[in-house]
């Protein structure tokens, strides 16, 4: 599987603390191995993110992603639960 990064995601990633970036990379690697691993809490979204899925990076940090081809997923945006869904 290939992961693409949307510019909104890249902007949010750059704002993360080094520990949060490390934790994201661990979760990204886990996502590549098994996108439905229980610790990722991968689930479908509704509303403005209909057609997308959310995965947990840890704590309150989430990544919204969307499958654009059978083997390609784009990470759209990253943020806390309240930042993304309010």
Order of alpha helices (4+ residues) and beta strands (2+ residues): beta-alpha-alpha-beta-beta-beta-beta-alpha
